[in-house]
Amino acid sequence: MDALIGRGPRSPRLPAPEERRRLREAWGSSLEEFASTLNQDTDDMAAWEAGHRGADRGDEIAYLRLLNRIQEELPPAYEPDWAALRRRLGPSPRQPRPVPPCDGCGRPMGRCERCGQLTTSKPAGPWLHPGTHCALQGPAIPPQPSPGPRPPLSLPKPPEGFPLGPLAVLDYQNDDDRLVAHIKDHRSIECPARTLPDLLAWAYTRGIGAPRLHAKGNHLLPLLILTAATTSFFGLPFAPDDPVERPLPADHPVLADLDRAGWKPVQPGMGPWSRLQARLIEGHRITVRLAIQPWGALRESWGLHALDAEDLAVVTTRYADTVLTPCDTPATCGADLMTELRPPKQWATHAGSGQRVLEPAVRGALTVAHDPAPPEAPPNHPVAVRDRDPDDVLHEETYNWFRQPSQRERESYHHVVGLDTNFAFTNAAGKLKVGYGPPGPLEYQPVFDPSLPGTWYADLSDIATDSRLPSPFTANGQPPTGPTWYATPTLAYAQTIASRAGLTIKPIKAYVRRGNGGTYLEPWNKRLREAYWQVLRRLRIGPEATGSAFLHACEQAEAEGDRLDWMLLSVIKATADGGIDKLQEGPTDPNQAPYERWPALQRVTWRPDIRAAIVAAARTDLHRKMTGMANAGRYPLAVLSGCVVYPATRPTALDILPDDRPVPGSFTLGSRFGHVALYGTNTMDWAHALMARQINPAAWIENPDAIPLPLPEHPSHPDAPDEPAITLF
């Protein structure tokens, strides 16, 4: 609404640049705080405030609203002199407030220069009232002016080519009183820094960082990882991770030291992951990332918090070289990787004015954050309708389905085998066509086009599917009972099935993204796939190995492979899946009010429609392969996300997918994206006992000892030795 009204003839205009800066400084805010509030880069915010460039109308209205709110909150003494501003002069100086006379004697009152107390005395200039009235002793202390902006730093230019690599793990060795930096290629060098500002300057001048991933992007920021001993060495508190209340407040002495040295955090305070920025005399700003290990920076989905400094440097450097320099959680890295490979904006020089402006950088990049169509919006999104019908919501999610085995299956098959698809959703994202613009208006009775990204309202309840397989149209595997919303991949698969029966898919209505579109995530898929294969090659698992050769290579890697590479595989998997989940990131504030915007909505990659299409493509592809297995007489017992559990006569994946009898159009044992690996095995009695308690056995077949419920013991049927489950994702 604001953007629509803002295009009208009565569109409000921003105040003059001088007034913009005056309001910000009167409020006591820095450019970094304004940039963070408005989701802008600090350099962009500086150019915007100075009037060197314009902005999107929606961003301009948000900036104007912020300035108006500050104007309303400031006391009357801050009312600007608009006439002076129009003459491009500073605001008129404020007159000193008159001091009232004493209520008792009527004599003029003055203010003590020591303590500020009002008392009676001569009306002459600076003075002290009688000593017994003032608790402070010594000479008068004139009021100190507020500190102005710190002078820019003068640092040597860093060497070309980032000789120390993308990051350094700092470990303080108390016995030798040395600060050791562990860097790429298993190297360790001594760091001379004794204070945190010196450490940040050392990271910049020694050339820590990584080259840009795209020719029109930016170089990746240097990262410093502090171990527990280093954290204490630099005076930082040894505090646990608290994702809500930052463990280091903005008034902490360490931050005061950083401020005096010219460094400031981009966000208020400091947390497990922080960005610290300084201004150089050359005019540009430099930024260094800081990850504090004892605060939980590499805990949770990283799983690297227990590693020593040398091993931590190996894993994180390999990750930085093949994926991205760590910047937060693996999910955040997955989302940032999308924009690093397709930069949405770049700095350019305007041909007419010669000023530096931001413009779209890469053809096919997402450049503007758009609101989703109403059915695509999550429940608390501003465009979501309160108390909307559940059938009026797009619900494309992963499988969670199981069925009870038949009596014949229980008698014929004594084991169950789980097969997990390697990077199922990343594989589906690679060739998926997405729309670059906002959703179009609601269309009624549209003609379905599988090449158009969109959300379609259709009735698929008439399309018959095998009851021994989960329905391809729902997450719970049950056939749909009426019309609802589907993403394009689901409707395209439904059209394929319906055409065999002579039926035609006729959507009732749709929101379609016509015009510009493409395979936005193709370079993202390629980058993760190459990183994954590099790890497999170090483990001596070739991408071409399939069947029994693949299983044998996995067994050798399990016994002889580097444990750090296995940990790296888990992190790459978390990056891929987390990056897809970030496409529909919800609010992180537990006190977030319903239908209010949250920060993630400002990202160009906040696209729930893309996530829904990826999940739909992965789910329908899994159903297509299960149908191929069903044509060969094998039906699944359970499906969870990308894992399928089959009954088997032997506890081996080769019982499902033998080398000598490949099933066309079904699963392939191998390491490539979209192939499957052995996820776990167990007995049929074990699976039946879980399903009797309404528990999906696919959720526990990898780690059955973690099941919280006690299960009765059943006799096993050892027809062959158990194979270790090799999780290659």
N, C-alpha and C positions, 0 to 999 in steps of 0.2 A: 504494500500500500504506500509506504514512504517513497519507494522508488518511482511508483506511478505518479503520485502527486508531485514528486520532485521534478518531473519532466514538464509540468504545467507552466503557464505564463507567470504564476506567482511564486516560482521556485525561490526559496531563500538562498541567500548568498553568504559565503563564509566571510568573516571579518577580515580586515587587512592583515598581512603577515605580522606586522608589529603587535597587533592586538592578540593574535593567536599565541605568540610567544609570551606576551605579558600575562595572559590568563594562565598559561601553563606554569610559569615561574611563580606567579602569585599563589597558585595552589600548592607549590612546593614539589612539583613532579618533574621527573627527568624525561628526556626524549625516549629513553628506553621503556619507561612505564607507559607513556602514551602509545608507543609502537606495540607493546604487548597487549594493551587494552583494545586497540583497533586492529590487531592481527596484521601488523605491517612490519617490514624490516626497519631497523633503526635509520639506515641511510635514506630509505624512502620517506620515513616520517620527517627527517630533517629537511628534505627537499620539498615535501608537502607543506610543512610549516612556513618555510621561507618563500613559498609561492612560486618555486621554480618549475613545478609541474602540477597538473591536475590529477584527478582520480575518478574512478567509477562513481556514478551518481549515488549508488547505494552507500559506498564508503564515505562519500562527501557528506551525505546526510547524517551518517553516524558520527563523523567528526564534528559537524555543527551541533548535534545534540549534546555531545560531550562538552563542548565549549559553553553551550547555553546552561547546562547543569552547573558547571563551575561558576558561571556568572551569577546564577541564582543563589549559590551557597556562600559566595564571598560576602564579607560585610560591606556596608555602604561606602566605606572609605576607599574601596577598590573600584568604584564606578569610573569607567574610562572617560577621557575627554575625547569624544568622537570627532569634534572639529579638528583637534590637534592631530588625530590619527589620519584624517583625510589629507592633512597637509604633510603627512609622512614625518611628523615630529613625535617625540616621546610624550607620554601622558604628563599633564601638568603636575608639578610637585604638590604634595599634600601639605596643608597648613597644620602646624602643631595645635593639638587640642588645648583650649583655654583651661587653666587650672582654677577650680572654684575657690572662693574665699573660705576661711575657717568658719564653721557654724557657731563657735563659741565667742570668739573675739572679733571676727570680721576681718582679721589681717590676711594679707595674701599668703597663699600656700605655695610651697615649692617641693621638688622631688629630690631626695638624697641620691647622689651619684653612686653611693656604695650599695645601698639596699633597696632603693626605689621607693621608700616610704614617704608619704606626703606629710608635711609639717609646716608650721608657720615660721617665717623668716623674712629677710629683706627680699624684695622682688628682683635682685640682681642675679647675674648668670650663675654658672656652676658653683655649688656650695655644699657644705655638710651641715646637717643640723646637729645640735649639741650631742656630744659623744655618748652620753648615757642612753640615748634613744636608739643608737645604731649598734647592732651586735657585731658588725664587721670592724676589724681594726686595720691599721695601715693606710697607705695612701689611697685616694680615690681611683677606682678602676673604670675607665671609660667603657661604655657598651661596645662589645665586639661585633663587627659586622658579620653577617652570615657568610660562610665560605663560598666563594664563587667557583666556576668551573675549573677543574684541575688543568694545568698546562699539559699539552700533548707530550707524549714520550718521544725520546730520540733513541732509536734502536738500530743496530746495524742491519743491513739488508740480508735476508736469509739466502743461503746458497740455492742454486737451481736444482731441481730434480728430487727434492725431499730425501736427502742421503740417509737419514736415520729411520725412514719408514713412516708408516701412518700413525704410530702411537708409541708410547713408552710406559712400562710398568715400573714405578718408582718404589724401591725397597730400601729402607734405612737399616743399616747394619750397626747395631749399637756397640758391638765389641770393637769395631774399627772406626766408629764415628764417621761412616761413609754413607753417602746417598748414591745408590747404584741404580742406573736406568737400564732395564732389559728391553731391547729393541729387536728389530727384525733379524732374520738369519741367525738366530740363537746367539746374538752378540750382547755384551754387557759393557757399559761404559760408566765412568764416574761422573756424577752431576755435581757441579760446584755450588748449586743454590742452597742458601740457608734460610731463606724466607719464601713465603708463597708468591709474592710478586716477582722475586728473582726467578723462581721456577717457571712461571708463566712466560717471562721474557726469554728464558733459556730455551723453552720449547719453540718459540717463534724464531729466534736467531739461529738455532742449530738446524732448522729445516725439517721439523716434524710435520707430517701431513701427507696427503695423497693427491694425485692428479685427478682432475675432473673426469666424470664418467661419460660426459657428453661434451662435444666441442663447444657448445654454447652455454654450458653450465659453469659452476664455480668449483674451484679446488676444494677438496674435503678438509674440514677443520682438523687441526692436530688434537690428539686425545692423550691425556695424562691419567693413568690409573694409579691411585694411591693405595698401598697396602695398609694394614692396621698399624704397623710400626711407623710408616711414613705419615699417616694421619696424625698421630700423636706428636711426631717430630715437628710438624708445622703448626702446632697449637690448635688443631681442630679437635672438637670433642669426640670421644669414642662413643658414638650414639647409634642405636639401632635405627633401621629404616622406618620412617613414618611417612606414608605417602600423602597424608592430609596436612598435618602440621609439620612444616619443614624443620628439621632438627637444628638448623643454624639461622636464627632470626636476623633481620636486616641490621639490628644495632649491635651485633656481636663484635668484639674487639678485632677478630681476624678480618671481618669485612671492613672495619674502620681502617685497618692497616692497608688493605687493598685499595680502598678509596683514596687514601693519602698518596699511594704510589701510582694512581691514575687508572686503576682497574675497577670495574664494576660488574656485578652479575647482571645478565640480561633480564632474568626474572628476580622478583624480590626474594631476598634470603638465598640460601643454598640448600640443595637437597642431594640425594645420591648421585644425580646427574646434573651438572651445572655448566653454563656457558659464561665465561668471563671475558669482558671486552675492554679494550683500551684504544685511545685515539693517538695516532702518530702525527708528528709534525708535517709529514707529507700530505696530511689531510684525510687519509682513509683510516678505517678502523680495522683492528685485528681481533680475532676471537680465538680462544683456546677452550676446549672442552675439558671438564674435570669429572672423573668417576671415582667415587670414594668407596672402596671395597667393604670396609666394616659397616657402612651405612646401608648395605644391601644392594649396591649398584649392579652386582653380577650374581645376585641370588635369583630366586623364583625361576622363570623360564630359561634363564641363562644356565643355571646349575653349575657355575664355575667358582662359587665363593670359597670352596675348600681348597682350591689349588694354590700351590706356592707361587712365588713371583715368576720364576723361570717358566713353569708350565702355563701359567696364565698368559704370559707374553706370547708363547707359541700359539695357543688357541686363538687369542684375540687378533694376533697379527695375520694368521691364516684366514680368519674370517674377514678382516679388513681388506686383504689382498684380493679375495675372490668374491665377496659380497659387498660390504660397505663398512666404513669405519664405524664401530659401535657408537651410538648416540643416545640410547635409552634402552628400553626393553626390546627384545627381538621383534615384537609386533610393530613397534614404532620404527625400527630399522626397515622392516618390510614395507611400511607405508612410505617412508622417506626415499627408499630405493626407487619407487615408481616415479617420483618427481625428479630425482637425480638423473634418471635415464631419459626422461622427457621433460626438461626444464620448462615450467610454465611461462617464465618471464626472463628477460635479460636486459642489461643496461645497454643503451644505445645513445648516440649523439643526434639530437634533433637537427635536421638539415637547415631549417630556417633560423632558429634561435641559437643553435650551438649548445643548448643545455642538455644535460644527461637525463634521459627519461627511461622508464620501463616500458617494454613492449613485448608481445608474445615472442617466445624464443624458438620453439620447435613446431614444425607442422605436425599436427596430430596429437598435440599435448592438450591436457585439460588446463584451461587458463582462468576460468571463473567458477566459483562455487554456486551451484544451483540447488534450489529446493526440489525435493522429489515430487512425483505425482501423489495425490492423496492416498491411494492404496499402497504405495511403496513406503510411506512414512512409518517409522516405528511409533509405538503408542503415545509417547510424550512429545512428539515433534509438533512444532507450531501449526503445521498444516493438517495434522491428524484431527479427526472429528471426535469429540468426546462421545463416549458410549456408542461408537460405531459398531455395526454388525460384524461379527467375526468372519462372515463370508465376503465382506467388502474390504478385506485386507489381503495383500500379497503374502503368502506363507510358503516360500520356497526354502526348505530346510533339508538337512541330511537325513538319511535313513536311520530309523530305530524300530526295527521289526523283527519278530521271531514267530515261529509256529511250532506246535507240538509235533514230534516225529510220529509217523504212523507205526502201527504194530509191526508191519513188515520191515520198516527201516530199523526199528530197535532190534529185531532179530537178525537182520542181515549185516548191519553195520555196528561194530562195537566201539568205534572211535569217532571223534569229531576233529576236524582240521580247520584252522582259521587262516585265510589268505587275505593279506592287506595290500591295497593298491598303493604303489609308490607315488607320492605327491599327486594324489588324485585331483585335488582342486587346482593346484598350480598347473597341472597338465591341461585341465579344462579351460583355464584362463588364457592360455597361450594363443589360441586361434579364435577366441571369442570376439565378435564384433560388438562394440559398445558405441553409444551415441555421445558426441562431444558437447552437445548443447542441452538445454532444458527440455522437459517433456512437452509435447504438443498439447493442444486442447483435447478434451474428451471427444472421441469419435464414436458414433453409433453405427452398428452393422458394418464394420470395416471388413475389407477383404484381407485375409491373413497372408502375410508375406514373411517367410522365415528369415529373410535377409535384413529385416528391420528390427532394431532393438526396441523393445517396448514391453508393456504390461497389458495383458489381454484378459477380458472377462468372458469365459466360455464354459459350456457344460460338456464335460468329458465322461459323464456317468454312463453313457450308452456304449462306450468302447470297452469290449470284453477283454480281460486279461486272465492269465492262468492263476488260479487260486493258490497254487503251490509256490508262486513267486510274489514278492511284494509289488503292489501297484506302482508304476513309474510316476504317477501323478501326485502322490502324497508322501509326506515324511513318515507317517506311521505305517505305510504300506497297505492301508485299507482303501478300497475303491472309493472314489468321490461319489457323493450322493446328490449333487446338484451343481449349479454354476458357481464359480469362484474365479479369483484372479490367478493368472499364470505368467511366468516369464517366457520369452520367445523360445528358448531351447525346449521347454516342456511341451509347448504347443506344437513345435516342429516335430518332436518325436511322436506326439499323439497323431499328427497328420500322417506320419509314415505308417503307424499301426492301422489307422482308420482306412487308408487307401487300399490296404490288402482286403478289407471287407467291403469295399465299394462305398465307404462313407466319406463325407467331406466335413472338415472342421469349419464351423461358421461362428466366429466370435460375436458376442452381443455388443460389446463396446471395448474401447481400448484407449490407452495413452501411449502414443508412438513417438519416438525420437527420429524424425526424418531429417534429411540433410546430411551434415557432416557426421562421419562415424568411421571407425576403423578398429584395428586390433591393437588397442592402446597398451595392453599388458604383454605383448609379444616380446619386447626386449627385456622386460622384467622376468618373464619365464625363461628366456635364454640365459640370462645372467645367473639365476639360481640353478639351472640345470648344469651349466658348466662348473659352478662351484661344487655341486654334488658329485659330479664325475671326477673332479680332481681328487676329492677325498677317497672315492672308490678306487682310483688307480693307485693311490698310496697304500690302500688295503689289499691291492692285487685282486680286485674284483673288476673284470673287464666289462664294459658296457655291452659287448657282444655275447657274453656268456648267458645261456638259457638252460632251463631244465636241470638235470642232475649236475651238469658242470657248474652251473650257478650255485646250487646248494653246496657243492663241495668247496667252491671258492669261499662261500660264506662261513663254512665251518673252520677253514684255515684262518680266515681273518678274525673270527671270534677268538681263536686260540693264540694267534701270533700277532695280530694287528695292534697298532698303537692305540691305547685307550683314549688319548687326546683326540684322535680322529673320530672315534665313536662318539665322543662328546660333541665334536664339531658337527657331526651329522644331525644330532638332536637339535642343535641350535639353528642349523639351516632349515630344518623342518619347522621349527617354531617361528622362524622368520617368514616362511612362505604362508603358513596357515594364519599366523597373527596378522600379516599384512592384509590378507583377504578379510579377516574379521574387522580390521580397522576401517574398511570401507563403510561399515555401519556402526561406528563407535558410539556408545551411549554416553550420557553425562557421567562424569566422575565425582561430582559433588553430591554427597548423600542427601543434602538439603535442597537439591535442585527442585524448583517448583514445576509442576506439570505445565506443558505447553510454553515453556520459556526456552529460549535458545541457549545452547551450550557451546563452548569454544570449538569443539571438533567440527561444527557445522560450517565454520569459515574455511575449512580446507577444501581445495579443489578436488581432492580424492575422497571426500565424504560422499560416497555414491552407493546407497543401499540397493539401487537397481542393478548395479554391476555385480555386487555380491550375490544377489538373488539369481542372476543369470549364470554366474559361475557355479553355484550350488546346483542349479537345475541341470546344467550341462554335465556335471560330474555324476549326478544321480541317474540321469537317463542313460549315460554311457555305461554305468555299472549295470543297469537293468538290461541293456543290450547284450552285454557279455554273459549275464546270468541266463538270458534267453538262449544264447548259443550253447551253454552247458546243459540247459534243459532239453534241447534238441538231441543231446547225446545221452539223456536219461539221468542226469544228476541235478538234484534240486537242493537249494540252500535251506538250512534250518534257521539261520539268524543273519541279520545284516545290521551293522552299526557303522555309520559314516562310510568309510571306504573298506571296512573289513567284512568278509563274507565267511560264514562257518558252514562247512559241508559235512555230511556223514561220510565215514570212510571205513574201509576194512582194515587199514593199517595206519598207524600214526605218522604219516609222512605226506608231504605235499605231492609226491609222485603218484600217490594213489588217486588223487584228483586229476592231476595233469601229467600223465606218463609221457616219457620221451617218445615212445613208439606210436602213440595214438593222439596226436594233437587234434584239438577240436577247433575247426575254423570259426572265426568270429567270437571266440571266447577269451579266456585268460591266458596269459603267457608268464611262465616263471622266469623272471629276469630282473635286472637292475634298472632298466630304463623307466622314465616317467610313464605312468600308465600300466606298467607291468606289475606283477604281484610277487610278494615274498611270503615265506612262511611266517605266520604271526604267533602260532601256538597250537598245541594239540592237547587233547584230554579224552576221557572215556565218554561214551554215549550216556551211561548212567549219570555221570556228573552233569552233563548238559540237561538231561531230563529233569534232574532234581532242581536245577536252577530255574528252568522254565515253569516247573510246578509252583514255584514261589514268585512267578511273574518277573523274573530277572533275565535280562538278555545275556546269553552266554558269550556273545561276541565282545561284551564289555570286560570280561574277566579271563578270557582264554589265554591272554598273554601272561597274566600274573594271577593265577587262581588262588594263591595263598593270601591275597589281599582282600578276599571276599569277607565282608563284615558279618555275614550270617553263618551260623554253623550248619554244615551239610552232613547228612548221614553217609556213612561209609558204604560203598558199593564194591562188589568184586570187579576187579579190572580184567581186561582181556588182552594180555600181552602177546599179540601176534608178531610183533617186530619191535626192535629197540627204538626208544624214543629219540627223535631228532631235536637238537636245540633250536629254539625259535630265533631266527635272525631278523631283527627289525630294521629294514632298510628304508622304511617309509616310502 
